[in-house]
Amino acid sequence: MLDVVAAERTHSAIDRAWTVEEEQRYLTALSPREAVHIAVDGTGVIIGVQTLDRWSSALDSMAHVGQVGTFLLPAWRGRGVGRQLWNVTLAFAREARYRKLVIYVRGSNTNAQAFYRRLGFKDCGRLTRQVMIDGVEDDEVMMELFL
C-alpha cells in the first residue's frame, strides 16, 4: 500500500516505502502508547494505515503530544475510510493519555488539509520548502488538535 502512496509523489512526504526490515524495526520499537491502525477491504487487502507515534520518545516533557500519519490508497480516499481510522486512533490516543495531536500535511494536499480541519485540527504553522521529491519543492502545513 505504501508503495502506491509513495509512487504518487504528491500526497505525502514519503518518497519510498520502507523495506520489510525497516517496517519490522519500526513496529518492534513501538511503545504501548503508540499504534498502527490498518483498514482492509472485504478481501483482506490493506487499503489504509493510520499511525500514532509519540512526538518525541526522548523528551518526557512532550510525552503528552502524539504525531499522526494517514495513508490511503487513491481509490479509497473520500469514502469514509480515513474517518473510520481516525475514530479508532482518537479513542486509542485518549486511552493513552495524549493531550495534543500533531500532523504534517503537504502544502499542495489541500484535500487532506480540509479532512483534518473537519476532524478539528487547526493550522499552527508552515514549513516552507520542507519537502523535495523529484526536484519539486513543497511546504508542510503543521496542524494540531487539543484533546
C-alpha positions in Angstrom: 0.0 0.0 0.0 2.8 2.4 0.8 4.4 1.6 -2.5 1.4 3.1 -4.2 1.2 6.2 -2.0 5.0 6.8 -2.4 4.8 6.4 -6.1 2.2 9.2 -6.4 5.0 11.6 -5.3 2.4 14.3 -4.5 0.2 13.5 -1.5 2.8 12.5 1.2 6.3 13.4 2.1 7.1 9.7 1.9 9.2 9.2 -1.1 9.7 5.5 -0.8 8.1 2.6 1.0 10.0 1.0 3.8 11.7 -2.3 3.3 10.3 -5.3 5.3 13.2 -5.0 7.7 12.6 -1.2 8.3 8.9 -1.9 8.9 9.8 -4.7 11.4 12.2 -2.4 13.3 9.5 0.4 13.4 6.8 -2.0 14.7 9.1 -3.6 17.2 10.1 -0.2 18.6 6.6 1.0 19.2 5.7 1.7 22.8 2.4 0.7 24.4 1.3 4.3 23.8 1.9 4.1 20.0 -0.2 2.4 17.4 -0.6 1.5 13.8 -4.2 1.1 12.7 -4.9 -0.7 9.5 -8.0 -0.6 7.2 -8.7 -3.6 5.0 -11.2 -4.2 2.3 -13.6 -7.2 2.1 -10.9 -9.4 0.7 -8.3 -8.6 3.4 -6.2 -6.2 1.2 -4.7 -3.3 3.2 -6.3 0.0 1.9 -5.2 2.4 4.5 -3.0 2.9 7.5 -3.0 5.5 10.3 -0.1 5.8 12.7 0.1 7.4 16.1 3.6 8.0 17.5 5.0 9.9 20.4 6.1 13.3 19.3 9.4 12.7 21.0 10.4 9.4 22.6 13.5 11.2 24.1 11.7 14.0 25.9 9.3 13.3 28.7 8.2 17.0 28.7 6.5 16.2 25.4 5.0 12.8 26.3 1.5 14.2 26.1 2.0 15.0 22.4 1.4 12.5 19.6 2.0 12.6 15.9 -0.5 11.2 13.4 0.1 9.9 9.9 -2.6 8.8 7.5 -2.1 6.9 4.2 -4.9 5.7 2.0 -4.9 4.0 -1.4 -6.3 6.5 -4.0 -9.4 4.5 -4.8 -10.4 4.7 -1.1 -10.0 8.4 -0.4 -13.2 10.3 0.2 -15.1 7.1 1.1 -15.0 7.3 4.9 -12.0 5.1 5.5 -9.9 7.9 6.9 -12.7 8.8 9.3 -13.0 5.2 10.5 -9.3 5.0 11.1 -9.5 8.4 12.9 -12.2 7.2 15.2 -10.1 4.2 16.3 -6.9 6.3 16.6 -8.7 9.1 18.6 -10.1 6.5 21.1 -6.6 5.0 21.4 -5.0 8.4 21.9 -7.4 9.3 24.7 -6.9 6.0 26.4 -3.1 6.5 26.1 -3.5 9.9 27.8 -2.4 12.1 24.9 -3.5 15.7 25.3 -2.4 17.0 21.9 -2.0 15.5 18.4 0.0 17.0 15.6 0.2 16.2 11.9 2.2 17.5 9.0 0.4 17.7 5.6 1.9 18.6 2.3 1.1 22.2 1.4 -0.3 21.1 -2.0 -2.5 18.4 -0.5 -5.5 20.7 0.2 -7.9 17.7 0.4 -6.0 16.3 3.3 -5.8 19.6 5.0 -9.6 20.0 4.7 -10.1 16.5 6.1 -8.0 17.3 9.2 -9.8 20.6 9.7 -13.1 18.7 9.6 -11.7 16.5 12.4 -11.0 19.6 14.4 -7.3 20.2 13.7 -6.1 23.8 13.4 -3.3 25.1 11.3 -0.4 26.1 13.6 2.5 26.8 11.2 4.0 26.2 7.8 7.5 24.8 7.0 8.4 26.4 3.6 10.0 24.2 1.0 10.2 21.4 3.6 9.7 18.5 1.1 11.6 17.9 -2.1 10.6 15.0 -4.3 12.0 14.6 -7.8 13.3 18.2 -7.6 9.9 19.6 -6.8 9.7 21.6 -3.5 6.5 21.7 -1.4 5.7 23.1 2.0 4.5 21.2 5.0 1.5 22.6 6.9 1.6 21.9 10.6 -1.8 21.2 12.2 -2.7 20.5 15.9 -5.6 19.2 17.8 -6.0 19.5 21.6 -7.9 16.6 23.2 
